[in-house]
Amino acid sequence: MLPTLEGEPVTKFKNKEEAIIDLVQLVLLGICKTIHNDIKPDNVVKYDGHFFLIDYGISLLYHSFNGNQCFDKELKPIKSKSVLTTPLYDSPEKAKDGCVSPKSDLYSLGVYFFY
């Protein structure tokens, strides 16, 4: 069970650089075999001096990763079935065929820092 946080959305801060360390650590969720699947400014909040990634409603768990693609326990490719994401932050592979991996979250984080 994830805690509920009532923080300030990162969109209210002008200096996004202070969030870099916390957010990069969060993207390392790939180590925990979790794909957030919707990294965008509205899903990053500052609470008690730290940045948190929120809204895991469409996150996905995976069993294995071959460096390019994630698979479930039956070795079927993991695909995002959600249409609730924000296209600007979607990775090219997710937009193309719905396939997602930790690389997809890293791409979204890169777009987040670019804008």
C-alpha positions in Angstrom: 0.0 0.0 0.0 1.4 3.4 -1.0 1.0 6.4 1.3 -1.1 9.3 0.3 0.9 12.5 0.0 -0.5 16.0 0.0 2.5 17.9 -1.5 3.0 20.7 -4.0 3.0 19.7 -7.7 6.5 20.1 -9.2 4.9 22.3 -11.8 4.7 25.1 -9.2 8.5 25.1 -8.8 10.8 27.1 -11.2 13.9 25.2 -10.3 13.3 21.6 -11.5 17.0 20.8 -11.0 16.5 20.3 -7.3 14.3 17.3 -8.1 16.9 15.5 -10.3 18.4 13.3 -7.6 15.1 12.2 -6.1 13.5 11.5 -9.5 16.4 9.6 -10.9 16.3 7.4 -7.8 12.6 6.8 -8.5 13.1 5.8 -12.1 15.4 3.2 -10.7 12.2 1.5 -9.8 13.1 -0.6 -12.8 15.4 -2.4 -10.4 12.2 -3.3 -8.5 10.7 -4.6 -11.7 8.2 -1.7 -11.8 7.3 0.5 -14.7 5.6 3.7 -13.6 4.1 4.2 -17.1 3.0 7.9 -16.6 5.9 10.1 -15.5 4.9 13.7 -16.1 5.1 17.0 -14.0 1.6 16.4 -12.5 2.8 13.1 -11.0 5.8 14.6 -9.2 5.2 16.3 -5.9 7.4 17.9 -3.2 6.6 16.8 0.3 8.7 17.3 3.4 11.7 18.5 1.4 11.8 15.5 -1.0 10.3 14.8 -4.4 8.0 11.9 -4.9 6.6 10.1 -7.9 2.8 9.6 -7.4 -0.1 8.0 -9.2 0.9 4.4 -9.7 -2.6 3.6 -11.1 -1.4 2.5 -14.5 2.1 1.2 -13.4 3.1 -2.3 -14.5 5.2 -5.0 -12.9 7.4 -7.3 -15.0 9.2 -10.6 -14.5 12.2 -10.2 -16.8 13.9 -7.7 -19.1 16.2 -8.5 -22.0 17.6 -5.0 -22.3 15.0 -4.0 -24.9 11.7 -5.5 -23.8 10.0 -6.5 -20.6 8.1 -9.8 -20.2 5.6 -11.3 -17.7 6.0 -14.7 -16.1 4.7 -16.5 -19.2 7.3 -14.6 -21.3 4.7 -12.5 -23.0 5.8 -8.9 -23.8 4.6 -6.3 -21.3 2.4 -3.7 -23.1 0.7 -0.6 -21.8 -3.1 -1.0 -22.2 -3.9 2.4 -20.8 -4.9 5.4 -22.9 -4.8 7.6 -19.8 -1.2 8.7 -20.3 0.0 12.1 -21.6 1.3 11.6 -25.2 4.0 14.3 -24.9 5.8 12.1 -22.3 5.3 8.7 -23.9 8.3 7.0 -25.3 8.4 6.2 -29.1 8.1 2.5 -28.5 5.1 3.0 -26.3 3.5 5.2 -28.9 4.3 2.7 -31.6 3.1 -0.6 -30.2 2.4 -0.1 -26.5 5.6 -1.9 -25.4 7.0 -0.4 -22.2 10.1 -1.0 -20.1 12.3 1.0 -17.6 13.7 2.7 -20.7 10.2 4.2 -21.3 10.2 5.8 -17.8 13.7 7.1 -18.4 12.5 8.6 -21.7 9.6 10.3 -20.0 11.9 11.6 -17.3 14.1 13.1 -20.0 11.2 14.8 -21.6 10.1 16.1 -18.2 13.6 17.7 -17.6 13.6 19.1 -21.2 10.4 21.0 -20.7 
